Amino acid sequence: MDIELNEEQKAFVQLAKDFAYGVFAPHAAQWDQEEIFPRDALREAGTLGLCSLYASTEIGGLGLSRLDASLVFEEMAAIDPSTTAFLTIHNMATWMVGLWGSARLRKDWGPFLATGEKLASYCLTEPDAGSDAASLRTSAELKNDCYVLNGAKAFISGAGETDLLIVMARTGAAGASGISAFAVPANTPGITYGRKERKMGWNSQSTRAITFDQVEVPLEYLLGQEGEGFKIAMRGLDGGRINIASCSVGAAQGAIDTAKTYMQGRKQFNQTLTSFQALQFKFADMVTHTVAARQMVRLAACKLDSGAADASTYCAMAKRFATDAGFTVCLDAQQLLGGYGYLKDYPLERLVRDTRVHQILEGTNEIMRVIIARHVLEKDGDLK
Ligand SMILES: Cc1cc2nc3c(=O)[nH]c(=O)nc-3n(C[C@H](O)[C@H](O)[C@H](O)COP(=O)(O)OP(=O)(O)OC[C@H]3O[C@@H](n4cnc5c(N)ncnc54)[C@H](O)[C@@H]3O)c2cc1C
């Protein structure tokens, strides 16, 4: 792994930064406050390739590495973790269509997803199947010329706003091997959406339950083969965990930047806050934890890019570490601003609210520990 970014990566980082400052920064607080889903901003992101960073070039994606994508998401999340996180989910779904979609699905949807003209959601969680996702019950029955889906999903990001749903459903026996993955147009008859969930953060994107009642899906909208759905879902989440971890690192950096400027300007006891050693130490720890998290995320991304056998475990470690570090750094930065950190005039309280959920979704951090412990204790992996 090369620790220094190459010229191309530096250019992507600059592009993402310019985009985030130009398009996200003026509106992020309003999107959060008024719970606005910024479809136009996402379309604009699509014109720059930001909706299909690592999707195949065949469907119009940029075909970049996971490391490259991580760098881009990090920059954007420094300004708006919520909107960036939705973009990462859309990127994941688009990559899935490019990699496992049939020729027809890739033709019907690929170019529209790649440009952000159409947006996608990822639907794995169910009301009774969260951490134990392999116990999901939504069914997909093969009937003549289509699959018929019945069941319910919960907590789906973007639901009600997106155009395509990547749905994991049961086509076979109990357990992971009985699950298949489908691309389901979001307006197919029989799909109904629950109320918009009221959340602590991630307010620029909707979260809704979805019900499927006799929903007909074309045979060619199956991703991969029957029975491969759980593997596909987990492959998606390996990268998804790097993405969400990148959003945490970005948010932490955004919090550090805001706290630094504030500390340099704020005077108490005739001195700037930067002169108090207690605050210097807190700040030093915030920077150290963010740098450590960033390196861990980039290492996991490199492992995934190179197809390393232990990549999933590194993704789990990076997700666990970076999302815990990111939340704590945002909380510490809020403290450094005193009462002002509690006000919506500054972005800190939003960064705290937005990064909290990163410890919960794409697999909770407890489940990340289960994955890591299993690798070391049961499979005797050394992770050196
Ligand atoms: C805002 C938001 C957006 C989301 N977006 C999506 C989305 O787009 N698509 C999607 O499919 N899902 C999405 N989710 C769902 C998310 O992935 C789940 O909430 C998460 O996986 C946990 O599942 P659960 O809520 O059912 O909790 P549970 O699985 O019921 O877990 C409850 C608690 O028990 C712990 N626990 C469970 N099993 C174990 C174990 N074996 N060992 C130790 N601890 C354990 C958990 O860590 C947690 O602390 C979203 C969730 C939220 C909050």
The ligand as an SDF file (V2000), in Angstrom:
LIG
                    3D

 53 58  0  0  0  0  0  0  0  0999 V2000
  -30.8510    5.2760    9.4970 C   0  0  0  0  0  0  0  0  0  0  0  0
  -30.7210    3.8380    9.0900 C   0  0  0  0  0  0  0  0  0  0  0  0
  -30.5860    3.5240    7.7560 C   0  0  0  0  0  0  0  0  0  0  0  0
  -30.5070    2.1860    7.3600 C   0  0  0  0  0  0  0  0  0  0  0  0
  -30.4070    1.8880    6.0190 N   0  0  0  0  0  0  0  0  0  0  0  0
  -30.4950    0.5940    5.6150 C   0  0  0  0  0  0  0  0  0  0  0  0
  -30.5630    0.2900    4.2280 C   0  0  0  0  0  0  0  0  0  0  0  0
  -30.5090    1.1720    3.3640 O   0  0  0  0  0  0  0  0  0  0  0  0
  -30.7080   -1.0210    3.8630 N   0  0  0  0  0  0  0  0  0  0  0  0
  -30.7770   -2.0290    4.7790 C   0  0  0  0  0  0  0  0  0  0  0  0
  -30.9020   -3.1740    4.3820 O   0  0  0  0  0  0  0  0  0  0  0  0
  -30.7000   -1.7540    6.1150 N   0  0  0  0  0  0  0  0  0  0  0  0
  -30.5730   -0.4760    6.5480 C   0  0  0  0  0  0  0  0  0  0  0  0
  -30.5280   -0.1800    7.9000 N   0  0  0  0  0  0  0  0  0  0  0  0
  -30.6610   -1.2640    8.8650 C   0  0  0  0  0  0  0  0  0  0  0  0
  -29.3920   -1.5510    9.6560 C   0  0  0  0  0  0  0  0  0  0  0  0
  -28.4490   -2.1680    8.8310 O   0  0  0  0  0  0  0  0  0  0  0  0
  -29.8200   -2.3870   10.8730 C   0  0  0  0  0  0  0  0  0  0  0  0
  -30.5250   -1.5220   11.7420 O   0  0  0  0  0  0  0  0  0  0  0  0
  -28.6350   -3.0300   11.5810 C   0  0  0  0  0  0  0  0  0  0  0  0
  -28.0500   -4.0260   10.7760 O   0  0  0  0  0  0  0  0  0  0  0  0
  -29.0400   -3.6620   12.9290 C   0  0  0  0  0  0  0  0  0  0  0  0
  -30.1800   -4.4320   12.8140 O   0  0  0  0  0  0  0  0  0  0  0  0
  -31.3720   -4.2070   13.8780 P   0  0  0  0  0  0  0  0  0  0  0  0
  -31.6860   -2.7660   13.8930 O   0  0  0  0  0  0  0  0  0  0  0  0
  -32.4650   -5.1490   13.5440 O   0  0  0  0  0  0  0  0  0  0  0  0
  -30.7580   -4.5590   15.2860 O   0  0  0  0  0  0  0  0  0  0  0  0
  -30.6330   -6.0330   15.9610 P   0  0  0  0  0  0  0  0  0  0  0  0
  -30.0300   -6.9700   14.9880 O   0  0  0  0  0  0  0  0  0  0  0  0
  -31.9210   -6.3850   16.5690 O   0  0  0  0  0  0  0  0  0  0  0  0
  -29.5730   -5.7450   17.0950 O   0  0  0  0  0  0  0  0  0  0  0  0
  -29.9170   -5.1400   18.3640 C   0  0  0  0  0  0  0  0  0  0  0  0
  -28.6340   -5.0530   19.1980 C   0  0  0  0  0  0  0  0  0  0  0  0
  -28.1440   -6.3790   19.4440 O   0  0  0  0  0  0  0  0  0  0  0  0
  -26.8000   -6.4840   18.9640 C   0  0  0  0  0  0  0  0  0  0  0  0
  -26.5740   -7.8500   18.4650 N   0  0  0  0  0  0  0  0  0  0  0  0
  -27.3400   -8.5480   17.5930 C   0  0  0  0  0  0  0  0  0  0  0  0
  -26.8100   -9.7560   17.3530 N   0  0  0  0  0  0  0  0  0  0  0  0
  -25.6740   -9.8230   18.0940 C   0  0  0  0  0  0  0  0  0  0  0  0
  -24.6520  -10.8140   18.2780 C   0  0  0  0  0  0  0  0  0  0  0  0
  -24.6800  -11.9780   17.6300 N   0  0  0  0  0  0  0  0  0  0  0  0
  -23.6410  -10.5270   19.1210 N   0  0  0  0  0  0  0  0  0  0  0  0
  -23.5880   -9.3460   19.7660 C   0  0  0  0  0  0  0  0  0  0  0  0
  -24.4960   -8.3670   19.6220 N   0  0  0  0  0  0  0  0  0  0  0  0
  -25.5290   -8.6080   18.7900 C   0  0  0  0  0  0  0  0  0  0  0  0
  -26.6700   -5.4350   17.8990 C   0  0  0  0  0  0  0  0  0  0  0  0
  -25.3240   -5.0610   17.6730 O   0  0  0  0  0  0  0  0  0  0  0  0
  -27.5150   -4.3070   18.4700 C   0  0  0  0  0  0  0  0  0  0  0  0
  -26.7540   -3.5860   19.4110 O   0  0  0  0  0  0  0  0  0  0  0  0
  -30.5480    1.1580    8.3210 C   0  0  0  0  0  0  0  0  0  0  0  0
  -30.6580    1.4950    9.6790 C   0  0  0  0  0  0  0  0  0  0  0  0
  -30.7510    2.8070   10.0790 C   0  0  0  0  0  0  0  0  0  0  0  0
  -30.8870    3.1430   11.5360 C   0  0  0  0  0  0  0  0  0  0  0  0
  1  2  1  0
  2  3  1  0
  2 52  2  0
  3  4  2  0
  4  5  1  0
  4 50  1  0
  5  6  2  0
  6  7  1  0
  6 13  1  0
  7  8  2  0
  7  9  1  0
  9 10  1  0
 10 11  2  0
 10 12  1  0
 12 13  2  0
 13 14  1  0
 14 15  1  0
 14 50  1  0
 15 16  1  0
 16 17  1  0
 16 18  1  0
 18 19  1  0
 18 20  1  0
 20 21  1  0
 20 22  1  0
 22 23  1  0
 23 24  1  0
 24 25  2  0
 24 26  1  0
 24 27  1  0
 27 28  1  0
 28 29  2  0
 28 30  1  0
 28 31  1  0
 31 32  1  0
 32 33  1  0
 33 34  1  0
 33 48  1  0
 34 35  1  0
 35 36  1  0
 35 46  1  0
 36 37  1  0
 36 45  1  0
 37 38  2  0
 38 39  1  0
 39 40  1  0
 39 45  2  0
 40 41  1  0
 40 42  2  0
 42 43  1  0
 43 44  2  0
 44 45  1  0
 46 47  1  0
 46 48  1  0
 48 49  1  0
 50 51  2  0
 51 52  1  0
 52 53  1  0
M  END
$$$$
